[in-house]
Amino acid sequence: MKFSIALFMIALSMMTACSVGQKEQVKEPAISEVKPDRQLENEEKQQVIQDAVALKKGIFAFANEKGQKLLADPETAVYAGEEPLIAIGQAGKLLTVRYSGKQQATPEDDGRQTIHNFNDQAGQLYQVTEGSAEPNETYFIIPASQFPAEALLTIQRVDPQHAGADKQELQEIKESKGREVEQAWPLIELPDGKSVYLVQFVRQGDDMLASLALKDRDTWLYHDYPATYDPYSTWRVDDGGEVRPELFNFLFAAKSTSGLVLGVQWMGAEGEYVSLLSVTDQAITDLGLSYGRYMSPI
């Protein structure tokens, strides 16, 4: 009898052990043990600009009459290595380029950065190797590794002649900025419901203020252009003391790890001013890289 009981206890112990072993085999790993897909992470990184500040090393240039060459200022640094280069302009049109040497000025140089003076002005030349540039247009040159093509966003231009800001938007701008609005115009629409507006605020004495404003649902962010009133030239030469939406264009809009990067073009009577703006959830800041093209008479 004692022997039979002993055999029974041994069998029961073995069955329990097997049962526990089976449960351990099908136990799901804890959430903390699940490792992220590195390939997926790398793909996401390749779709945005990783370091917006690094774009300060980029170069602005303008295209010749045939759209085959770009000319940058002679004192700019050059990308003369083997690293692939891209040039971006015209609301995100992408070209591939390579450095082709320094161009010397001729006696016929009139100092204007236009297609008519392209071959006579000193500068750094870049050859378009894929695509075709729009004659006389401005482009931003940067190594392809710093600006993935997938980061570029579609820009939908809004005709300011037919679409002004509505009453609700004007009130939102007034309340968020704390200043009366003279006029506001939508300039472009971006994916995910974002829009960029040009705003001119009511003059306060000689204090003038215009802003580029990004609307993201209920949030407004501003990049300000303060100025002192002049009836002839407040912000730009011969602007008559007002900003005009048709003089604003965008080289590109792109996704970055911090938000967006905008390449802004502002045309004036004497030429064009181009700058790069970084947009985060909290603010719009100037990246500190700008380009002025003297083109008068245009």
Secondary structure as GFF3:
##gff-version 3
##sequence-region A 1 298
A	DSSP	alpha_helix	2	25	.	.	.	ID=ss1
A	DSSP	three_ten_helix	31	33	.	.	.	ID=ss2
A	DSSP	alpha_helix	38	45	.	.	.	ID=ss3
A	DSSP	three_ten_helix	52	57	.	.	.	ID=ss4
A	DSSP	beta_strand	59	63	.	.	.	ID=ss5
A	DSSP	beta_strand	69	72	.	.	.	ID=ss6
A	DSSP	beta_strand	85	89	.	.	.	ID=ss7
A	DSSP	beta_strand	93	103	.	.	.	ID=ss8
A	DSSP	three_ten_helix	115	117	.	.	.	ID=ss9
A	DSSP	beta_strand	123	130	.	.	.	ID=ss10
A	DSSP	beta_strand	138	143	.	.	.	ID=ss11
A	DSSP	three_ten_helix	144	146	.	.	.	ID=ss12
A	DSSP	three_ten_helix	149	151	.	.	.	ID=ss13
A	DSSP	beta_strand	156	157	.	.	.	ID=ss14
A	DSSP	alpha_helix	167	177	.	.	.	ID=ss15
A	DSSP	beta_strand	181	189	.	.	.	ID=ss16
A	DSSP	three_ten_helix	191	193	.	.	.	ID=ss17
A	DSSP	beta_strand	194	201	.	.	.	ID=ss18
A	DSSP	beta_strand	207	216	.	.	.	ID=ss19
A	DSSP	beta_strand	219	228	.	.	.	ID=ss20
A	DSSP	three_ten_helix	245	247	.	.	.	ID=ss21
A	DSSP	beta_strand	248	256	.	.	.	ID=ss22
A	DSSP	beta_strand	259	267	.	.	.	ID=ss23
A	DSSP	beta_strand	271	279	.	.	.	ID=ss24
A	DSSP	beta_strand	284	294	.	.	.	ID=ss25
###
